[in-house]
């Protein structure tokens, strides 16, 4: 399995909200503030989900 396939599988295993926010942040290069504005949620909630999502991806991929 390629690295991009592994990342895609790890991303797919995340809860929907986390997956959406990480996709917007990393694939669309959107800031936490931009995502928060678009989704109508507090910026610190988006930032927290980015941090937790990155941690989960790292664990799933065995990087932590």
C-alpha positions in Angstrom: 0.0 0.0 0.0 1.4 3.4 -0.9 1.8 6.2 1.6 -1.0 8.3 0.1 -3.3 5.3 0.3 -2.4 4.7 4.0 -3.0 8.4 4.8 -6.4 8.3 2.9 -7.4 5.2 4.9 -6.4 6.8 8.2 -8.3 9.9 7.3 -11.4 7.9 6.4 -11.3 6.2 9.8 -11.7 9.5 11.6 -15.0 10.9 12.8 -16.7 12.9 10.1 -16.3 16.4 11.7 -12.5 15.8 12.2 -12.1 14.4 8.7 -13.8 17.4 7.1 -11.8 19.9 9.1 -8.5 18.1 8.4 -9.3 17.9 4.7 -10.1 21.6 4.6 -7.0 22.5 6.5 -4.4 20.3 4.7 -5.9 19.7 1.3 -7.5 23.1 0.7 -4.8 25.0 2.7 -7.5 26.8 4.8 -6.7 28.4 8.1 -8.5 27.5 11.3 -10.2 30.9 11.1 -11.4 30.4 7.5 -12.7 27.0 8.4 -14.5 28.3 11.5 -16.1 31.1 9.5 -17.2 28.7 6.8 -18.7 26.2 9.2 -20.0 28.7 11.7 -18.1 27.2 14.7 -15.6 28.8 17.1 -12.0 29.0 15.8 -10.6 27.3 18.9 -12.9 24.3 18.3 -11.5 24.0 14.8 -7.9 24.3 16.1 -8.6 21.7 18.7 -10.0 19.3 16.1 -6.9 19.9 13.8 -4.6 19.0 16.7 -6.5 15.9 17.8 -7.0 14.8 14.2 -3.3 15.1 13.5 -2.6 13.0 16.6 -5.0 10.3 15.6 -3.6 10.1 12.1 -0.1 9.8 13.6 -1.2 7.0 15.9 -3.0 5.1 13.1 0.0 5.4 10.8 2.4 4.3 13.6 4.2 7.6 13.7 3.7 8.1 17.5 
